[in-house]
Amino acid sequence: MPSPFTYCLNTSTIMYQPVMEQIRLAAKHGFGAIELWLRDVQRYVAGGGQVADVAKSVKDHGLFVPNVIAMHGWGNAPENAYPAALDTCRRSMELAVQLGSKYIVATPPLVACDLDVVSRRYRDLLAAGKQIGVLPTMEYLGFCKSVYRIDQLLKIVNEANDPAATVVLDSFHTYRGGSEFSDLVKVPIAKVAHYHLDDAPAYVKRELQMDPDRVMPGDGVLDLRREMKWLRDGGYRGCVSLELFNPTLWERDPNELLSLGIERMRQVMEE
């Protein structure tokens, strides 16, 4: 049975490609959506392009942008520097709106910090996003020192006390941060804005894995089919992105890589 999810490409999977080529490749290989990195769009603009050109290319290729990555530096900025950090986030949100995205990722600090502060500031981001026209969605990073477990992620979202508060789930980060499937299923499906699909290798210790260790779905130790069944049975009907940061994969022909990638996604996402 076909998957009820939209197949999405997170462009970190083909990091070396310029943004217009990322869009073309995603459409060519059957993805229905593309999760853009703002820095790639900003690089295109710095080279003389226009954000409107990127948005038009996405539409012309039959894709849409469900989510963009990312807002950094807001969670642990010193209080005297926080207003400037929030202004930077607002500019990122404005760019996300120009790209037609519903969501923008709020990335947690890499260093240990007060999660009560992160919760309060996530509320600030939500308020700003509503004014601008895009919804900040909170993520966790399994290798960071602040928000690396699902229970920490839920604390922030719950303390936001806002129905617009949502999460980005990620197979690799769930595993790397020490969360289990029993923790994952505590996340209300209605709070899931986006899902990142990737696998974790057997040859690197769980607690030592970093972004470059991610492997293609099916090449690692994660039970991705179980995760996708939980999403499907719970009524999730949003996007699932292939998100790989492995430099070895970046060296491969992007056509070969994406052809394999969407095939592997189908193997774990379709009933």
C-alpha positions, 0 to 999 in steps of 0.5 A, spaced: 500 500 500 502 506 498 505 511 503 500 516 506 506 521 507 509 526 502 516 524 500 521 529 502 528 531 501 532 534 506 537 538 502 543 536 507 543 529 503 546 532 497 549 538 501 554 540 495 549 541 490 547 549 489 539 550 491 537 550 484 540 543 482 537 541 489 530 542 487 531 539 480 534 533 483 528 532 488 523 533 483 526 528 478 527 522 483 520 523 485 520 527 491 513 531 493 517 536 497 523 539 499 526 541 506 531 547 504 536 550 508 536 557 509 544 558 508 543 555 501 538 560 499 542 565 502 548 563 498 544 563 492 542 570 493 549 573 495 551 570 488 545 575 485 539 571 485 532 572 488 528 568 493 522 569 488 526 565 483 527 559 488 520 559 490 518 559 483 523 554 481 520 549 487 513 551 484 515 550 477 518 543 479 511 541 482 514 541 489 513 545 496 517 547 502 514 544 508 519 546 513 526 550 512 532 549 516 534 553 521 534 558 527 540 558 531 543 561 537 537 563 540 536 558 546 543 560 549 544 567 547 546 572 553 540 576 556 543 582 553 544 579 546 538 575 546 534 581 542 539 581 537 538 573 536 531 574 536 531 579 530 536 574 527 530 569 527 525 574 525 529 575 519 530 567 518 522 567 519 521 572 513 525 568 508 521 562 510 515 566 508 518 568 502 519 560 500 512 559 502 514 554 508 509 553 513 514 551 518 521 553 520 526 549 525 528 552 532 535 548 533 537 547 541 543 550 543 549 545 542 551 547 550 548 545 556 543 551 558 537 552 562 531 549 559 526 553 562 530 559 558 529 555 552 522 554 553 520 561 555 524 563 548 521 558 544 514 561 546 517 568 544 519 565 537 512 562 536 509 569 538 514 572 533 512 567 528 505 568 528 506 575 526 510 574 521 506 568 518 510 561 519 510 557 525 517 555 529 517 547 530 522 545 536 527 540 534 532 535 539 539 534 537 542 527 540 549 529 540 548 536 543 548 538 551 541 541 552 535 538 548 537 531 546 532 527 549 525 526 547 522 528 554 526 534 554 523 536 547 516 535 550 518 539 556 519 545 552 513 544 547 508 543 553 511 549 557 510 553 551 502 552 553 501 554 545 497 549 541 501 552 535 507 548 539 510 542 535 516 538 534 521 535 529 522 528 530 528 524 527 530 517 527 537 518 528 537 523 534 532 519 538 537 513 538 543 518 539 540 521 544 538 515 548 531 515 547 527 509 546 521 507 542 517 507 548 519 515 549 517 516 542 510 514 542 509 519 548 509 524 543 502 526 541 501 525 533 498 532 533 504 535 535 509 532 529 510 538 524 515 534 520 519 527 521 526 526 519 528 519 516 535 516 517 539 510 520 544 509 525 550 505 524 552 498 528 560 500 527 560 506 531 558 506 539 551 509 540 554 515 544 559 517 540 555 518 533 555 524 530 551 527 524 557 524 519 555 517 521 548 517 519 547 512 514 542 510 508 535 507 511 536 500 511 543 500 512 543 501 520 540 498 526 534 502 527 527 499 526 524 504 521 518 500 519 516 500 526 517 508 527 513 509 520 507 504 522 506 508 529 506 515 525 501 511 520 497 508 525 497 515 529 494 519 523 500 523 521 499 525 514 505 530 513 512 530 510 517 525 511 524 527 509 530 523 507 536 527 511 543 524 511 549 528 513 554 523 511 560 526 507 561 519 503 554 520 500 555 527 498 561 524 494 557 520 490 553 521 484 547 525 486 542 521 481 545 515 484 544 517 491 537 520 490 534 514 486 537 509 492 534 514 497 527 514 495 527 506 494 529 505 501 524 510 503 519 506 500 521 500 503 520 502 510 514 507 509 509 503 505 505 498 508 
